């Protein structure tokens, strides 16, 4: 079954965060990740206020999604996000249809 990253991100320093957004896609590609949503328009209808950025990335499996997050490539990119953005990232298994 497919795996999905769902991330909500608030950015305090767009310039430094840009280093993260330049580096992270290489890790996603290495693990077969495909962006389904990336920072487009959004509106919170229930729960927490709308984050600055919402991201959804699809992987061929839940295991690939986890492996990508845990990979050295992605963790190296994350260094550039630390201290300049607040992120909530979850990985969820898709439905078998």
Phi and psi restraints in degrees (range 20) as a CNS / XPLOR table:
assign (resid 1 and name C) (resid 2 and name N)
       (resid 2 and name CA) (resid 2 and name C) 1.0 -64.7 20.0 2
assign (resid 2 and name N) (resid 2 and name CA)
       (resid 2 and name C) (resid 3 and name N) 1.0 157.6 20.0 2
assign (resid 2 and name C) (resid 3 and name N)
       (resid 3 and name CA) (resid 3 and name C) 1.0 -123.2 20.0 2
assign (resid 3 and name N) (resid 3 and name CA)
       (resid 3 and name C) (resid 4 and name N) 1.0 147.6 20.0 2
assign (resid 3 and name C) (resid 4 and name N)
       (resid 4 and name CA) (resid 4 and name C) 1.0 -130.4 20.0 2
assign (resid 4 and name N) (resid 4 and name CA)
       (resid 4 and name C) (resid 5 and name N) 1.0 135.6 20.0 2
assign (resid 4 and name C) (resid 5 and name N)
       (resid 5 and name CA) (resid 5 and name C) 1.0 -91.2 20.0 2
assign (resid 5 and name N) (resid 5 and name CA)
       (resid 5 and name C) (resid 6 and name N) 1.0 133.5 20.0 2
assign (resid 5 and name C) (resid 6 and name N)
       (resid 6 and name CA) (resid 6 and name C) 1.0 -124.8 20.0 2
assign (resid 6 and name N) (resid 6 and name CA)
       (resid 6 and name C) (resid 7 and name N) 1.0 120.0 20.0 2
assign (resid 6 and name C) (resid 7 and name N)
       (resid 7 and name CA) (resid 7 and name C) 1.0 -128.5 20.0 2
assign (resid 7 and name N) (resid 7 and name CA)
       (resid 7 and name C) (resid 8 and name N) 1.0 140.3 20.0 2
assign (resid 7 and name C) (resid 8 and name N)
       (resid 8 and name CA) (resid 8 and name C) 1.0 -121.9 20.0 2
assign (resid 8 and name N) (resid 8 and name CA)
       (resid 8 and name C) (resid 9 and name N) 1.0 125.9 20.0 2
assign (resid 8 and name C) (resid 9 and name N)
       (resid 9 and name CA) (resid 9 and name C) 1.0 -132.5 20.0 2
assign (resid 9 and name N) (resid 9 and name CA)
       (resid 9 and name C) (resid 10 and name N) 1.0 134.7 20.0 2
assign (resid 9 and name C) (resid 10 and name N)
       (resid 10 and name CA) (resid 10 and name C) 1.0 -115.5 20.0 2
assign (resid 10 and name N) (resid 10 and name CA)
       (resid 10 and name C) (resid 11 and name N) 1.0 126.4 20.0 2
assign (resid 10 and name C) (resid 11 and name N)
       (resid 11 and name CA) (resid 11 and name C) 1.0 -107.2 20.0 2
assign (resid 11 and name N) (resid 11 and name CA)
       (resid 11 and name C) (resid 12 and name N) 1.0 128.5 20.0 2
assign (resid 11 and name C) (resid 12 and name N)
       (resid 12 and name CA) (resid 12 and name C) 1.0 -97.1 20.0 2
assign (resid 12 and name N) (resid 12 and name CA)
       (resid 12 and name C) (resid 13 and name N) 1.0 -29.2 20.0 2
assign (resid 12 and name C) (resid 13 and name N)
       (resid 13 and name CA) (resid 13 and name C) 1.0 -132.9 20.0 2
assign (resid 13 and name N) (resid 13 and name CA)
       (resid 13 and name C) (resid 14 and name N) 1.0 95.8 20.0 2
assign (resid 13 and name C) (resid 14 and name N)
       (resid 14 and name CA) (resid 14 and name C) 1.0 -62.9 20.0 2
assign (resid 14 and name N) (resid 14 and name CA)
       (resid 14 and name C) (resid 15 and name N) 1.0 -34.7 20.0 2
assign (resid 14 and name C) (resid 15 and name N)
       (resid 15 and name CA) (resid 15 and name C) 1.0 -64.8 20.0 2
assign (resid 15 and name N) (resid 15 and name CA)
       (resid 15 and name C) (resid 16 and name N) 1.0 -49.6 20.0 2
assign (resid 15 and name C) (resid 16 and name N)
       (resid 16 and name CA) (resid 16 and name C) 1.0 -67.3 20.0 2
assign (resid 16 and name N) (resid 16 and name CA)
       (resid 16 and name C) (resid 17 and name N) 1.0 -37.8 20.0 2
assign (resid 16 and name C) (resid 17 and name N)
       (resid 17 and name CA) (resid 17 and name C) 1.0 -62.4 20.0 2
assign (resid 17 and name N) (resid 17 and name CA)
       (resid 17 and name C) (resid 18 and name N) 1.0 -29.3 20.0 2
assign (resid 17 and name C) (resid 18 and name N)
       (resid 18 and name CA) (resid 18 and name C) 1.0 -57.9 20.0 2
assign (resid 18 and name N) (resid 18 and name CA)
       (resid 18 and name C) (resid 19 and name N) 1.0 -32.6 20.0 2
assign (resid 18 and name C) (resid 19 and name N)
       (resid 19 and name CA) (resid 19 and name C) 1.0 -63.3 20.0 2
assign (resid 19 and name N) (resid 19 and name CA)
       (resid 19 and name C) (resid 20 and name N) 1.0 -40.5 20.0 2
assign (resid 19 and name C) (resid 20 and name N)
       (resid 20 and name CA) (resid 20 and name C) 1.0 -63.1 20.0 2
assign (resid 20 and name N) (resid 20 and name CA)
       (resid 20 and name C) (resid 21 and name N) 1.0 -48.2 20.0 2
assign (resid 20 and name C) (resid 21 and name N)
       (resid 21 and name CA) (resid 21 and name C) 1.0 -69.3 20.0 2
assign (resid 21 and name N) (resid 21 and name CA)
       (resid 21 and name C) (resid 22 and name N) 1.0 -19.6 20.0 2
assign (resid 21 and name C) (resid 22 and name N)
       (resid 22 and name CA) (resid 22 and name C) 1.0 -80.3 20.0 2
assign (resid 22 and name N) (resid 22 and name CA)
       (resid 22 and name C) (resid 23 and name N) 1.0 -31.6 20.0 2
assign (resid 22 and name C) (resid 23 and name N)
       (resid 23 and name CA) (resid 23 and name C) 1.0 -93.5 20.0 2
assign (resid 23 and name N) (resid 23 and name CA)
       (resid 23 and name C) (resid 24 and name N) 1.0 -38.4 20.0 2
assign (resid 23 and name C) (resid 24 and name N)
       (resid 24 and name CA) (resid 24 and name C) 1.0 -61.1 20.0 2
assign (resid 24 and name N) (resid 24 and name CA)
       (resid 24 and name C) (resid 25 and name N) 1.0 -38.5 20.0 2
assign (resid 24 and name C) (resid 25 and name N)
       (resid 25 and name CA) (resid 25 and name C) 1.0 -58.2 20.0 2
assign (resid 25 and name N) (resid 25 and name CA)
       (resid 25 and name C) (resid 26 and name N) 1.0 -27.1 20.0 2
assign (resid 25 and name C) (resid 26 and name N)
       (resid 26 and name CA) (resid 26 and name C) 1.0 -63.7 20.0 2
assign (resid 26 and name N) (resid 26 and name CA)
       (resid 26 and name C) (resid 27 and name N) 1.0 -39.5 20.0 2
assign (resid 26 and name C) (resid 27 and name N)
       (resid 27 and name CA) (resid 27 and name C) 1.0 -67.5 20.0 2
assign (resid 27 and name N) (resid 27 and name CA)
       (resid 27 and name C) (resid 28 and name N) 1.0 -41.9 20.0 2
assign (resid 27 and name C) (resid 28 and name N)
       (resid 28 and name CA) (resid 28 and name C) 1.0 -60.5 20.0 2
assign (resid 28 and name N) (resid 28 and name CA)
       (resid 28 and name C) (resid 29 and name N) 1.0 -43.7 20.0 2
assign (resid 28 and name C) (resid 29 and name N)
       (resid 29 and name CA) (resid 29 and name C) 1.0 -63.8 20.0 2
assign (resid 29 and name N) (resid 29 and name CA)
       (resid 29 and name C) (resid 30 and name N) 1.0 -39.6 20.0 2
assign (resid 29 and name C) (resid 30 and name N)
       (resid 30 and name CA) (resid 30 and name C) 1.0 -59.6 20.0 2
assign (resid 30 and name N) (resid 30 and name CA)
       (resid 30 and name C) (resid 31 and name N) 1.0 -31.6 20.0 2
assign (resid 30 and name C) (resid 31 and name N)
       (resid 31 and name CA) (resid 31 and name C) 1.0 -104.8 20.0 2
assign (resid 31 and name N) (resid 31 and name CA)
       (resid 31 and name C) (resid 32 and name N) 1.0 12.6 20.0 2
assign (resid 31 and name C) (resid 32 and name N)
       (resid 32 and name CA) (resid 32 and name C) 1.0 79.0 20.0 2
assign (resid 32 and name N) (resid 32 and name CA)
       (resid 32 and name C) (resid 33 and name N) 1.0 19.3 20.0 2
assign (resid 32 and name C) (resid 33 and name N)
       (resid 33 and name CA) (resid 33 and name C) 1.0 -73.3 20.0 2
assign (resid 33 and name N) (resid 33 and name CA)
       (resid 33 and name C) (resid 34 and name N) 1.0 140.8 20.0 2
assign (resid 33 and name C) (resid 34 and name N)
       (resid 34 and name CA) (resid 34 and name C) 1.0 -128.4 20.0 2
assign (resid 34 and name N) (resid 34 and name CA)
       (resid 34 and name C) (resid 35 and name N) 1.0 125.9 20.0 2
assign (resid 34 and name C) (resid 35 and name N)
       (resid 35 and name CA) (resid 35 and name C) 1.0 -69.6 20.0 2
assign (resid 35 and name N) (resid 35 and name CA)
       (resid 35 and name C) (resid 36 and name N) 1.0 128.9 20.0 2
assign (resid 35 and name C) (resid 36 and name N)
       (resid 36 and name CA) (resid 36 and name C) 1.0 -104.7 20.0 2
assign (resid 36 and name N) (resid 36 and name CA)
       (resid 36 and name C) (resid 37 and name N) 1.0 -29.8 20.0 2
assign (resid 36 and name C) (resid 37 and name N)
       (resid 37 and name CA) (resid 37 and name C) 1.0 -148.9 20.0 2
assign (resid 37 and name N) (resid 37 and name CA)
       (resid 37 and name C) (resid 38 and name N) 1.0 140.7 20.0 2
assign (resid 37 and name C) (resid 38 and name N)
       (resid 38 and name CA) (resid 38 and name C) 1.0 -153.6 20.0 2
assign (resid 38 and name N) (resid 38 and name CA)
       (resid 38 and name C) (resid 39 and name N) 1.0 86.8 20.0 2
assign (resid 38 and name C) (resid 39 and name N)
       (resid 39 and name CA) (resid 39 and name C) 1.0 74.7 20.0 2
assign (resid 39 and name N) (resid 39 and name CA)
       (resid 39 and name C) (resid 40 and name N) 1.0 14.6 20.0 2
assign (resid 39 and name C) (resid 40 and name N)
       (resid 40 and name CA) (resid 40 and name C) 1.0 -76.1 20.0 2
assign (resid 40 and name N) (resid 40 and name CA)
       (resid 40 and name C) (resid 41 and name N) 1.0 -171.7 20.0 2
assign (resid 40 and name C) (resid 41 and name N)
       (resid 41 and name CA) (resid 41 and name C) 1.0 -60.1 20.0 2
assign (resid 41 and name N) (resid 41 and name CA)
       (resid 41 and name C) (resid 42 and name N) 1.0 143.6 20.0 2
assign (resid 41 and name C) (resid 42 and name N)
       (resid 42 and name CA) (resid 42 and name C) 1.0 -152.7 20.0 2
assign (resid 42 and name N) (resid 42 and name CA)
       (resid 42 and name C) (resid 43 and name N) 1.0 158.8 20.0 2
assign (resid 42 and name C) (resid 43 and name N)
       (resid 43 and name CA) (resid 43 and name C) 1.0 -146.6 20.0 2
assign (resid 43 and name N) (resid 43 and name CA)
       (resid 43 and name C) (resid 44 and name N) 1.0 125.5 20.0 2
assign (resid 43 and name C) (resid 44 and name N)
       (resid 44 and name CA) (resid 44 and name C) 1.0 -77.8 20.0 2
assign (resid 44 and name N) (resid 44 and name CA)
       (resid 44 and name C) (resid 45 and name N) 1.0 125.7 20.0 2
assign (resid 44 and name C) (resid 45 and name N)
       (resid 45 and name CA) (resid 45 and name C) 1.0 -105.0 20.0 2
assign (resid 45 and name N) (resid 45 and name CA)
       (resid 45 and name C) (resid 46 and name N) 1.0 -23.6 20.0 2
assign (resid 45 and name C) (resid 46 and name N)
       (resid 46 and name CA) (resid 46 and name C) 1.0 -147.7 20.0 2
assign (resid 46 and name N) (resid 46 and name CA)
       (resid 46 and name C) (resid 47 and name N) 1.0 153.8 20.0 2
assign (resid 46 and name C) (resid 47 and name N)
       (resid 47 and name CA) (resid 47 and name C) 1.0 79.7 20.0 2
assign (resid 47 and name N) (resid 47 and name CA)
       (resid 47 and name C) (resid 48 and name N) 1.0 -146.3 20.0 2
assign (resid 47 and name C) (resid 48 and name N)
       (resid 48 and name CA) (resid 48 and name C) 1.0 -61.9 20.0 2
assign (resid 48 and name N) (resid 48 and name CA)
       (resid 48 and name C) (resid 49 and name N) 1.0 156.4 20.0 2
assign (resid 48 and name C) (resid 49 and name N)
       (resid 49 and name CA) (resid 49 and name C) 1.0 -61.4 20.0 2
assign (resid 49 and name N) (resid 49 and name CA)
       (resid 49 and name C) (resid 50 and name N) 1.0 156.3 20.0 2
assign (resid 49 and name C) (resid 50 and name N)
       (resid 50 and name CA) (resid 50 and name C) 1.0 -61.8 20.0 2
assign (resid 50 and name N) (resid 50 and name CA)
       (resid 50 and name C) (resid 51 and name N) 1.0 123.8 20.0 2
assign (resid 50 and name C) (resid 51 and name N)
       (resid 51 and name CA) (resid 51 and name C) 1.0 -71.4 20.0 2
assign (resid 51 and name N) (resid 51 and name CA)
       (resid 51 and name C) (resid 52 and name N) 1.0 163.6 20.0 2
assign (resid 51 and name C) (resid 52 and name N)
       (resid 52 and name CA) (resid 52 and name C) 1.0 -62.9 20.0 2
assign (resid 52 and name N) (resid 52 and name CA)
       (resid 52 and name C) (resid 53 and name N) 1.0 -39.0 20.0 2
assign (resid 52 and name C) (resid 53 and name N)
       (resid 53 and name CA) (resid 53 and name C) 1.0 -133.6 20.0 2
assign (resid 53 and name N) (resid 53 and name CA)
       (resid 53 and name C) (resid 54 and name N) 1.0 136.5 20.0 2
assign (resid 53 and name C) (resid 54 and name N)
       (resid 54 and name CA) (resid 54 and name C) 1.0 -122.1 20.0 2
assign (resid 54 and name N) (resid 54 and name CA)
       (resid 54 and name C) (resid 55 and name N) 1.0 137.0 20.0 2
assign (resid 54 and name C) (resid 55 and name N)
       (resid 55 and name CA) (resid 55 and name C) 1.0 -133.9 20.0 2
assign (resid 55 and name N) (resid 55 and name CA)
       (resid 55 and name C) (resid 56 and name N) 1.0 136.5 20.0 2
assign (resid 55 and name C) (resid 56 and name N)
       (resid 56 and name CA) (resid 56 and name C) 1.0 -128.2 20.0 2
assign (resid 56 and name N) (resid 56 and name CA)
       (resid 56 and name C) (resid 57 and name N) 1.0 125.7 20.0 2
assign (resid 56 and name C) (resid 57 and name N)
       (resid 57 and name CA) (resid 57 and name C) 1.0 -124.7 20.0 2
assign (resid 57 and name N) (resid 57 and name CA)
       (resid 57 and name C) (resid 58 and name N) 1.0 130.0 20.0 2
assign (resid 57 and name C) (resid 58 and name N)
       (resid 58 and name CA) (resid 58 and name C) 1.0 -99.9 20.0 2
assign (resid 58 and name N) (resid 58 and name CA)
       (resid 58 and name C) (resid 59 and name N) 1.0 137.0 20.0 2
assign (resid 58 and name C) (resid 59 and name N)
       (resid 59 and name CA) (resid 59 and name C) 1.0 -122.9 20.0 2
assign (resid 59 and name N) (resid 59 and name CA)
       (resid 59 and name C) (resid 60 and name N) 1.0 159.0 20.0 2
assign (resid 59 and name C) (resid 60 and name N)
       (resid 60 and name CA) (resid 60 and name C) 1.0 -64.8 20.0 2
assign (resid 60 and name N) (resid 60 and name CA)
       (resid 60 and name C) (resid 61 and name N) 1.0 -23.3 20.0 2
assign (resid 60 and name C) (resid 61 and name N)
       (resid 61 and name CA) (resid 61 and name C) 1.0 -152.0 20.0 2
assign (resid 61 and name N) (resid 61 and name CA)
       (resid 61 and name C) (resid 62 and name N) 1.0 160.8 20.0 2
assign (resid 61 and name C) (resid 62 and name N)
       (resid 62 and name CA) (resid 62 and name C) 1.0 -60.5 20.0 2
assign (resid 62 and name N) (resid 62 and name CA)
       (resid 62 and name C) (resid 63 and name N) 1.0 -40.8 20.0 2
assign (resid 62 and name C) (resid 63 and name N)
       (resid 63 and name CA) (resid 63 and name C) 1.0 -63.0 20.0 2
assign (resid 63 and name N) (resid 63 and name CA)
       (resid 63 and name C) (resid 64 and name N) 1.0 -39.6 20.0 2
assign (resid 63 and name C) (resid 64 and name N)
       (resid 64 and name CA) (resid 64 and name C) 1.0 -65.7 20.0 2
assign (resid 64 and name N) (resid 64 and name CA)
       (resid 64 and name C) (resid 65 and name N) 1.0 -39.2 20.0 2
assign (resid 64 and name C) (resid 65 and name N)
       (resid 65 and name CA) (resid 65 and name C) 1.0 -61.8 20.0 2
assign (resid 65 and name N) (resid 65 and name CA)
       (resid 65 and name C) (resid 66 and name N) 1.0 -44.3 20.0 2
assign (resid 65 and name C) (resid 66 and name N)
       (resid 66 and name CA) (resid 66 and name C) 1.0 -65.6 20.0 2
assign (resid 66 and name N) (resid 66 and name CA)
       (resid 66 and name C) (resid 67 and name N) 1.0 -43.6 20.0 2
assign (resid 66 and name C) (resid 67 and name N)
       (resid 67 and name CA) (resid 67 and name C) 1.0 -61.1 20.0 2
assign (resid 67 and name N) (resid 67 and name CA)
       (resid 67 and name C) (resid 68 and name N) 1.0 -39.0 20.0 2
assign (resid 67 and name C) (resid 68 and name N)
       (resid 68 and name CA) (resid 68 and name C) 1.0 -62.0 20.0 2
assign (resid 68 and name N) (resid 68 and name CA)
       (resid 68 and name C) (resid 69 and name N) 1.0 -48.2 20.0 2
assign (resid 68 and name C) (resid 69 and name N)
       (resid 69 and name CA) (resid 69 and name C) 1.0 -60.0 20.0 2
assign (resid 69 and name N) (resid 69 and name CA)
       (resid 69 and name C) (resid 70 and name N) 1.0 -40.4 20.0 2
assign (resid 69 and name C) (resid 70 and name N)
       (resid 70 and name CA) (resid 70 and name C) 1.0 -82.2 20.0 2
assign (resid 70 and name N) (resid 70 and name CA)
       (resid 70 and name C) (resid 71 and name N) 1.0 -8.0 20.0 2
assign (resid 70 and name C) (resid 71 and name N)
       (resid 71 and name CA) (resid 71 and name C) 1.0 -67.6 20.0 2
assign (resid 71 and name N) (resid 71 and name CA)
       (resid 71 and name C) (resid 72 and name N) 1.0 152.1 20.0 2
assign (resid 71 and name C) (resid 72 and name N)
       (resid 72 and name CA) (resid 72 and name C) 1.0 -60.1 20.0 2
assign (resid 72 and name N) (resid 72 and name CA)
       (resid 72 and name C) (resid 73 and name N) 1.0 -36.7 20.0 2
assign (resid 72 and name C) (resid 73 and name N)
       (resid 73 and name CA) (resid 73 and name C) 1.0 -63.1 20.0 2
assign (resid 73 and name N) (resid 73 and name CA)
       (resid 73 and name C) (resid 74 and name N) 1.0 -45.7 20.0 2
assign (resid 73 and name C) (resid 74 and name N)
       (resid 74 and name CA) (resid 74 and name C) 1.0 -71.9 20.0 2
assign (resid 74 and name N) (resid 74 and name CA)
       (resid 74 and name C) (resid 75 and name N) 1.0 -40.8 20.0 2
assign (resid 74 and name C) (resid 75 and name N)
       (resid 75 and name CA) (resid 75 and name C) 1.0 -62.8 20.0 2
assign (resid 75 and name N) (resid 75 and name CA)
       (resid 75 and name C) (resid 76 and name N) 1.0 -33.1 20.0 2
assign (resid 75 and name C) (resid 76 and name N)
       (resid 76 and name CA) (resid 76 and name C) 1.0 -66.1 20.0 2
assign (resid 76 and name N) (resid 76 and name CA)
       (resid 76 and name C) (resid 77 and name N) 1.0 -39.2 20.0 2
assign (resid 76 and name C) (resid 77 and name N)
       (resid 77 and name CA) (resid 77 and name C) 1.0 -65.5 20.0 2
assign (resid 77 and name N) (resid 77 and name CA)
       (resid 77 and name C) (resid 78 and name N) 1.0 -38.3 20.0 2
assign (resid 77 and name C) (resid 78 and name N)
       (resid 78 and name CA) (resid 78 and name C) 1.0 -60.8 20.0 2
assign (resid 78 and name N) (resid 78 and name CA)
       (resid 78 and name C) (resid 79 and name N) 1.0 -28.9 20.0 2
assign (resid 78 and name C) (resid 79 and name N)
       (resid 79 and name CA) (resid 79 and name C) 1.0 -54.1 20.0 2
assign (resid 79 and name N) (resid 79 and name CA)
       (resid 79 and name C) (resid 80 and name N) 1.0 -34.4 20.0 2
assign (resid 79 and name C) (resid 80 and name N)
       (resid 80 and name CA) (resid 80 and name C) 1.0 -80.5 20.0 2
assign (resid 80 and name N) (resid 80 and name CA)
       (resid 80 and name C) (resid 81 and name N) 1.0 -8.9 20.0 2
assign (resid 80 and name C) (resid 81 and name N)
       (resid 81 and name CA) (resid 81 and name C) 1.0 -95.0 20.0 2
assign (resid 81 and name N) (resid 81 and name CA)
       (resid 81 and name C) (resid 82 and name N) 1.0 -26.7 20.0 2
assign (resid 81 and name C) (resid 82 and name N)
       (resid 82 and name CA) (resid 82 and name C) 1.0 -62.3 20.0 2
assign (resid 82 and name N) (resid 82 and name CA)
       (resid 82 and name C) (resid 83 and name N) 1.0 130.8 20.0 2
assign (resid 82 and name C) (resid 83 and name N)
       (resid 83 and name CA) (resid 83 and name C) 1.0 83.1 20.0 2
assign (resid 83 and name N) (resid 83 and name CA)
       (resid 83 and name C) (resid 84 and name N) 1.0 -9.9 20.0 2
assign (resid 83 and name C) (resid 84 and name N)
       (resid 84 and name CA) (resid 84 and name C) 1.0 -121.4 20.0 2
assign (resid 84 and name N) (resid 84 and name CA)
       (resid 84 and name C) (resid 85 and name N) 1.0 -4.0 20.0 2
assign (resid 84 and name C) (resid 85 and name N)
       (resid 85 and name CA) (resid 85 and name C) 1.0 -153.4 20.0 2
assign (resid 85 and name N) (resid 85 and name CA)
       (resid 85 and name C) (resid 86 and name N) 1.0 150.2 20.0 2
assign (resid 85 and name C) (resid 86 and name N)
       (resid 86 and name CA) (resid 86 and name C) 1.0 -110.4 20.0 2
assign (resid 86 and name N) (resid 86 and name CA)
       (resid 86 and name C) (resid 87 and name N) 1.0 123.0 20.0 2
assign (resid 86 and name C) (resid 87 and name N)
       (resid 87 and name CA) (resid 87 and name C) 1.0 -126.1 20.0 2
assign (resid 87 and name N) (resid 87 and name CA)
       (resid 87 and name C) (resid 88 and name N) 1.0 142.5 20.0 2
assign (resid 87 and name C) (resid 88 and name N)
       (resid 88 and name CA) (resid 88 and name C) 1.0 -115.1 20.0 2
assign (resid 88 and name N) (resid 88 and name CA)
       (resid 88 and name C) (resid 89 and name N) 1.0 117.5 20.0 2
assign (resid 88 and name C) (resid 89 and name N)
       (resid 89 and name CA) (resid 89 and name C) 1.0 -123.0 20.0 2
assign (resid 89 and name N) (resid 89 and name CA)
       (resid 89 and name C) (resid 90 and name N) 1.0 127.0 20.0 2
assign (resid 89 and name C) (resid 90 and name N)
       (resid 90 and name CA) (resid 90 and name C) 1.0 -125.9 20.0 2
assign (resid 90 and name N) (resid 90 and name CA)
       (resid 90 and name C) (resid 91 and name N) 1.0 153.7 20.0 2
assign (resid 90 and name C) (resid 91 and name N)
       (resid 91 and name CA) (resid 91 and name C) 1.0 -118.2 20.0 2
assign (resid 91 and name N) (resid 91 and name CA)
       (resid 91 and name C) (resid 92 and name N) 1.0 128.6 20.0 2
assign (resid 91 and name C) (resid 92 and name N)
       (resid 92 and name CA) (resid 92 and name C) 1.0 -127.5 20.0 2
assign (resid 92 and name N) (resid 92 and name CA)
       (resid 92 and name C) (resid 93 and name N) 1.0 142.9 20.0 2
assign (resid 92 and name C) (resid 93 and name N)
       (resid 93 and name CA) (resid 93 and name C) 1.0 -82.5 20.0 2
assign (resid 93 and name N) (resid 93 and name CA)
       (resid 93 and name C) (resid 94 and name N) 1.0 135.8 20.0 2
assign (resid 93 and name C) (resid 94 and name N)
       (resid 94 and name CA) (resid 94 and name C) 1.0 -75.8 20.0 2
assign (resid 94 and name N) (resid 94 and name CA)
       (resid 94 and name C) (resid 95 and name N) 1.0 171.1 20.0 2
assign (resid 94 and name C) (resid 95 and name N)
       (resid 95 and name CA) (resid 95 and name C) 1.0 -86.8 20.0 2
assign (resid 95 and name N) (resid 95 and name CA)
       (resid 95 and name C) (resid 96 and name N) 1.0 148.3 20.0 2
assign (resid 95 and name C) (resid 96 and name N)
       (resid 96 and name CA) (resid 96 and name C) 1.0 -88.8 20.0 2
assign (resid 96 and name N) (resid 96 and name CA)
       (resid 96 and name C) (resid 97 and name N) 1.0 117.7 20.0 2
